Amino acid sequence: MNTWVQVWTGRQFAARVNEAMDIYVQAMQYPSHTGAQRAVTARRHTSHEGFACRAAVDDDDRLLGFGYGYTTLPGQWWHDLVRKAMPATMAAEWLSDSFELSELHVLPSYQGHGIGRRLLADLAGGIEHQAMLLSTPDADTRAFRLYRHVGFLDLARHYLFPGDARPFAVLGARLPLAALADHSGDGR
Ligand SMILES: CC(C)(COP(=O)(O)OP(=O)(O)OC[C@H]1O[C@@H](n2cnc3c(N)ncnc32)[C@H](O)[C@@H]1OP(=O)(O)O)[C@@H](O)C(=O)NCCC(=O)NCCS
């Protein structure tokens, strides 16, 4: 069975947002009801400036993973919080002309086989911004290892977002992602 990475418009993503949120709750080990709540937010994100999405599907068009984000701008919840989480000079350097990777998730049984890296590489290669930013639980996770492998740097560590008890790391990488270009053909 092959895995295909597809470019999805906001409309395409919105049409399959419930499948995507099923992956989100499984990947993040969240209670299943949170998927419906998150779907409302994710649908809203499709109208954000700079929205870009990639989907990983198999030969039967089953969704195996997805990643999406948009231009990070003042007035957005995440943008305004992470701006305060870092020194002003760093914020000036990283928070303009940047893309926030909002979600990147792969079905648990398909993780660790390079699908996440392919989604990330394709997204990063298809956007015009000078940098990609994200936040991820501040722990030794597969996600954190993946971001480190492709060159993401610490912008803030052990940051507590309102409403979430877990500390997060805010990471950033200049585009293009040089590490991904080096490894894109290694078959992982
Ligand atoms: C994070 C996630 C999307 C990554 O997708 P994935 O398909 O599992 O990831 P990949 O297989 O492409 O890459 C991750 C693995 O490859 C490794 N890797 C990536 N590039 C590599 C490279 N160039 N050289 C060596 N190893 C590399 C990573 O370290 C990791 O391996 P490990 O877990 O054995 O240490 C997926 O694991 C997931 O959905 N996790 C749960 C949800 C989550 O945390 N999402 C992100 C929230 S911010």
PDBQT file of the ligand as one rigid body, heavy atoms in Angstrom, charges set to zero:
ROOT
HETATM    1  C1  LIG A 201       4.476  13.894  15.457  1.00  0.00    +0.000 C 
HETATM    2  C2  LIG A 201       3.977  13.052  14.305  1.00  0.00    +0.000 C 
HETATM    3  C3  LIG A 201       3.037  13.866  13.437  1.00  0.00    +0.000 C 
HETATM    4  C4  LIG A 201       5.175  12.645  13.450  1.00  0.00    +0.000 C 
HETATM    5  O1  LIG A 201       4.727  11.803  12.411  1.00  0.00    +0.000 OA
HETATM    6  P1  LIG A 201       5.448  10.391  12.171  1.00  0.00    +0.000 P 
HETATM    7  O2  LIG A 201       4.984   9.891  10.868  1.00  0.00    +0.000 OA
HETATM    8  O3  LIG A 201       5.255   9.536  13.369  1.00  0.00    +0.000 OA
HETATM    9  O4  LIG A 201       6.936  10.879  12.151  1.00  0.00    +0.000 OA
HETATM   10  P2  LIG A 201       8.144  10.404  11.229  1.00  0.00    +0.000 P 
HETATM   11  O5  LIG A 201       8.162   8.927  11.182  1.00  0.00    +0.000 OA
HETATM   12  O6  LIG A 201       8.134  11.150   9.957  1.00  0.00    +0.000 OA
HETATM   13  O7  LIG A 201       9.366  11.016  12.033  1.00  0.00    +0.000 OA
HETATM   14  C5  LIG A 201       9.483  10.894  13.395  1.00  0.00    +0.000 C 
HETATM   15  C6  LIG A 201      10.511   9.861  13.670  1.00  0.00    +0.000 C 
HETATM   16  O8  LIG A 201      11.535   9.879  12.696  1.00  0.00    +0.000 OA
HETATM   17  C7  LIG A 201      12.766  10.368  13.290  1.00  0.00    +0.000 C 
HETATM   18  N1  LIG A 201      13.433  11.160  12.264  1.00  0.00    +0.000 N 
HETATM   19  C8  LIG A 201      12.897  12.107  11.487  1.00  0.00    +0.000 A 
HETATM   20  N2  LIG A 201      13.807  12.574  10.652  1.00  0.00    +0.000 NA
HETATM   21  C9  LIG A 201      14.960  11.889  10.889  1.00  0.00    +0.000 A 
HETATM   22  C10 LIG A 201      16.265  11.919  10.351  1.00  0.00    +0.000 A 
HETATM   23  N3  LIG A 201      16.598  12.736   9.361  1.00  0.00    +0.000 N 
HETATM   24  N4  LIG A 201      17.181  11.094  10.846  1.00  0.00    +0.000 NA
HETATM   25  C11 LIG A 201      16.878  10.249  11.839  1.00  0.00    +0.000 A 
HETATM   26  N5  LIG A 201      15.659  10.184  12.378  1.00  0.00    +0.000 NA
HETATM   27  C12 LIG A 201      14.703  10.993  11.923  1.00  0.00    +0.000 A 
HETATM   28  C13 LIG A 201      12.309  11.068  14.508  1.00  0.00    +0.000 C 
HETATM   29  O9  LIG A 201      13.259  11.214  15.472  1.00  0.00    +0.000 OA
HETATM   30  C14 LIG A 201      11.204  10.088  14.939  1.00  0.00    +0.000 C 
HETATM   31  O10 LIG A 201      11.734   8.833  15.271  1.00  0.00    +0.000 OA
HETATM   32  P3  LIG A 201      11.692   8.201  16.719  1.00  0.00    +0.000 P 
HETATM   33  O11 LIG A 201      10.340   8.353  17.266  1.00  0.00    +0.000 OA
HETATM   34  O12 LIG A 201      12.038   6.783  16.419  1.00  0.00    +0.000 OA
HETATM   35  O13 LIG A 201      12.736   8.969  17.452  1.00  0.00    +0.000 OA
HETATM   36  C15 LIG A 201       3.265  11.771  14.790  1.00  0.00    +0.000 C 
HETATM   37  O14 LIG A 201       4.184  10.950  15.471  1.00  0.00    +0.000 OA
HETATM   38  C16 LIG A 201       2.083  12.064  15.686  1.00  0.00    +0.000 C 
HETATM   39  O15 LIG A 201       0.972  12.233  15.189  1.00  0.00    +0.000 OA
HETATM   40  N6  LIG A 201       2.322  12.111  17.013  1.00  0.00    +0.000 N 
HETATM   41  C17 LIG A 201       1.273  12.325  17.977  1.00  0.00    +0.000 C 
HETATM   42  C18 LIG A 201       0.630  13.673  17.820  1.00  0.00    +0.000 C 
HETATM   43  C19 LIG A 201       1.610  14.806  17.949  1.00  0.00    +0.000 C 
HETATM   44  O16 LIG A 201       2.412  14.838  18.857  1.00  0.00    +0.000 OA
HETATM   45  N7  LIG A 201       1.516  15.747  17.015  1.00  0.00    +0.000 N 
HETATM   46  C20 LIG A 201       2.335  16.908  17.006  1.00  0.00    +0.000 C 
HETATM   47  C21 LIG A 201       1.796  17.888  17.970  1.00  0.00    +0.000 C 
HETATM   48  S1  LIG A 201       2.804  19.343  17.980  1.00  0.00    +0.000 SA
ENDROOT
TORSDOF 0
